[in-house]
Each structure stands twice: as structure tokens, then as C-alpha cells.
Amino acid sequence: MPWYKTLHWQILLGLIAGLLFGIISILAGFQSFTEIFVAPVGTIFIRMLQLVAIPLVIASLIVGITNLNDITKLSRMGGKTIGIYMMTTVFAITIGLTVVNVFQPGKVLPEETRDALFLSYKENIEGQEDAAAEVLDRNPLQFIVDIVPPNFFASISDNANMLQVVFMAVIIGIALMRIPEDKSRLLIGFFDALNDVVIKIVELIMKIAPYGVFALIASVITDLGGDDLGATIELLRALLSYGLVVIAGLILHMSIVYTSLFKWYGNMKMINFLKGIRPAQLLGFSTSSSLATLPLTMNRVEKKLGVHEEVASFVLPVGATINMDGTSLYQAVAAVFIAQAVGIDLSLSQQLIIVLTATLASIGTAGVPGAGIIMLVIVLQAVEVPVEGIALILGVDRILDMCRTAVNITGDAAVSVVVASSEGKLGEGAYNE
């Protein structure tokens, strides 16, 4: 197959074309055209992915569980999944704290730039403290309570309720294993057929992925640039050191943590893993949404990496909701950067509090809209750093959100490979031969 017909190259070309189109639209002054006629294409593309996410999770998870025929295997797999997710999150935060303390980007931020950022983005953080207070006021076990839906149909009507969907699919799958085969066969066959249909729909949606990515990136660039591309470039230059530290931390996390997981537990070369998952990484980068990318992530993990369906259908939806390696690393870097910029030196004990708070917040606020900023507010309050400092990083947050989402997706896929390998459910994928 020619290189330009492979999915990851098509998505990458769409991304580059969208970047150039966005810049040209700002320079030529037709941002309104981009907003009216181009951006909706990206919105439609994301909605199509979101449309199939819940049916895919329900069907594939129920089929996978009934194929297991053993509840103990399911509970063992769940314990491994949560444990590895927590471990990689702690490593991510630790790496973030290390790089930000070594390079200290907050101390090189000019005072006039800091004051200008405070003034420009102050209104954007209004209300975030109240939202963070609501999260902190919740019962410590509330996130576990929220996993159990009071209404099945209400839970499947919102992609943000993915953990509830997983819970219901697990319950249905277990129940199907416990009734006579002559009664369960028909329903299992229905979900098996539904799974095949949804996978085919995902393949059809991926045919328009380059165009959707083009529209998404073009609209992001015009939103960032506004009416003055020069001012945006100056902003990016001022926060360059901060952005580079975040990106360096993300690269280090992928290089060290995931490579080590594969070397010790995963039975897969990192290069083969990256080849198989890169279309999902690029799509996650474009959409800034792990949930929107979930159908493609599941498809690539199963078809290209050889992870069996019963593992991928459980590990990936859970990870898309609670596993935030990239986001947690970003929280650590952002908190210390803001402290450095406002002249606060955080002690070792305060930075250990960041590790604990960011780890717990990555679970507790997973279903809250705008969770990234709310998580950061919680972390800042825990170490007594002014919440208003968030204004310093909002200007580049959209770009870094794209980067950390790609890492979040990579982490979900990596853990699925490790769990599958430990369960003897890792076959020979197209990139693992």
C-alpha cells in the first residue's frame, strides 16, 4: 500500500493542511469563513465518533466477558488495570515535578509578561474555585458511588458516564454467563452482531478522518490567533520555556515508563507499539478528547497490536475515563511553574502533596466538565499557591491539552497491552510480528 494511503499519514497530512489553512485564514482575514463553513466539519466528525463510543463499549465488553466464562479472570484483570493505572499516574507526576524543578521555567518569565497575562486571562478563571470547592466537598468515595447508575438509559445517553456504561456492561455480561446457554445464546449473538456493525461503522468514519482533523486544527488555530496572529506568537514565545518543559516531561514519561512496562511485562517492542497506535495518537492530538478517540483506539489496539477483545473492551473505556498520565504530569508542572512565577518556593513536603492530590484528583474529577482546570485549582489550593496564577498558562493550554491527550491515549493503550500479556490474551498483531 502506498504510504499516502495509510491512515496515520492521511491524518498527519490533514493536520498540517489544517495548520496552514488556519494561519492563512488569520492573515487573509477570513476567520469567519473558517468558523462558519470549516469548523462544523470537525464538529460533525467528533460527534460521529462519540455516536459509536457507547454502543462499541457495551457490545464488545459483553461479548468479551461471556467469552471469558470465568468471573475470577474478570476480577483479576480489573485489579491489574486499576493498579497499573495508579502506578503510571504517580510516575507521571514525579517526572513532571523533576523536570520543572530542574529547568525552573517560572523564574525566567518576565514580570511585565506575567502582569499582562494576569490581566488578559483573569476573567477566564472566574467560577473555577467554586467548581473545585464542589469537588472537594464531595464524599471521598463519591466517585465510586457515581459508577453505579440509578437509570441505565440515562447513563448511556451521555458519553461522560463511560464508567457507568462499563459497570452495566459488566453486570449484563456476568448475568449472561449465569443463565442457561439456550436462553443466553440469542442475546449474546445480538451483541456479537452489534459489535461487528459498530466496528464497520468506525472503519467508515475513519475514511473522513483527514477532513475532520483538517477542520479541527484549522478552527483551533483561528481561535488561538483571533484577529492578531502576531500577538499570539508573542504569547507563545513568552511561555515557550513552560511549554517545552511540559512536552519534555511527556516525552520522558512515554520513553521511560511505557518502555519499561513493555520490557518487563508487555512482551512488545516500543517501536511496534507506536506504529500500531499512532493514528489514535494523532486523532487524540487533534480532538483533545480521549473519549472521542476511544473507537479508533480500540480498533487499533485489537487489530494492530493483537490485544484480545475482552481485554481491550474493559481496559480502554476505564482508562479513557480515569487514566490521565499526561494530564497529571501537566498538573505537576503547571503548579510548580505558577509558584515559581509568583515567587513561592515549594518545599519537598508540599511537592509530595502535589503527587498525592493530583493522583486522587485524576480519579475524583474524571466525569466533571473542564476537569483539567478544576484539577489544577485543587492542586494549587492544596499547596497554598494563588489560584489566580492559572491565568499565566491559559494562553497555551489548548496546545498543551492536545499533547497531553495524546499521551493519555498512549497510556491507555500501553496498559491494555500489559494486561493482555499478563493474562495470555496478547496475540500477534500487524505490528507485533
Phi, psi and omega in degrees: 000130178302149185302326185284354178263353177282148189298316185293325177290321179296318178295317180297318177296321176296322179296313180295317180297320178295321177299312180294318180297319179298317179295316180297321181295326177289314182294323182272349176081025177245048176298326181296325176298316179297318181293323186275318190250341182258312183305321180301332178297317177295320179298317179298319180298314179297319181295325178295321177293317178295329182299322185264354186298308183292314176302323180295315181295314181299307185295312185291324181289318178296315178297318180297318181293317180293332176287335179293318181059024182204113182292328180297324177296320180295315181294321178296318179295322178294319178297317178298317183300308181296318181298315180291321177301316180295320181296314181292328178294316178298318177298320181298314180296319180297317177297318178300315178296324181295310184292324182287330176283329179287314186267337176047061182294334182292335183279350178257004179283120181301146183297321181293325177293319179299314180296321180295321179293319177303316183292319186287323189248009182301317184291339181289342182257002178294133180093344181291326178296320179295318179296320178294322179297322178297320179295316181292331181283348181290155174301140182305332180261013184297325181295333175285319177300320183293343179292330181270112184280141175282342182215118183301314185290329176292322182292323181278000180270358184219121181297339179292346181265035188299324179295325176294321178296316178300316180301312182294319179296321178296315180298316180295317180298317179296318180297321179294329177289337188261358176256161182304146185298325182293337178270329183274339187303317183296315182290321177296319177298323178298311181293327177296315178293320178299320179299316179296320180296314181296318178299319178295322177297318178301317179298322178292319179297323182294342178292336178256008182304315180302322180288321177295318178295319176305311182294320181297313182292320179300317180290325177297315181296316180293325177293318180292316185286328183060226179265354185224096179294326180298319179295323178295319179296321178296320178298314180297322180293320181295325182257018183300315183297320178296312180298319180294324178295317178299312182296320178298319178297318179297317179295317178299318180299313179297318185290321185270304189290308184290323176297319178295320178300315181291323181293321185267326188232335194271342179055042179209141177283141182301322182295322178292321178299312182295323177298319182287329188260352190299326175300321178293323177298315181294320179292319176297321176300320183286321185268340185057032182218117176293323182291320179294329182274351187307315180302317179291321179300314179297319180297314182291320181296320181282313187279325187256334182255348175083015177284129182295153187301320184294335177277309183299321184289343176262310188292317186290314177298321177297316181296321180296341181262319187242342183269111184230062180302309182297318180294319180295319176299317178299320179301316182296313180296315183297318182297314180289322177301313180297318178299316178297319184293328181263007174083026178253126176266116181276132179283171178298320180295322177295323179287331172292326175296323177299317179302311182294313184294316181294324178294313180291322181294329181296337176267311190294333183249018186301325183264011184266130176301139182067035188299327183301310181290322179297319176301318181294321176301316180298317180296315181297317179295327181294330181250014174059045173255136183306127181297331180301342180296344177302332179302336182291335187246354184297331183297328181248008185296323182297318180293314181291332175298321178297318181293314184287332175295319177300322178289322176303315180294319178300318179296318178301313182294320181297317180293324178297323177294316182295314180296317179298319179296318181291335181265001183070028183245024179252108180270192179268104177278174182298333182250016182231030183267000000 
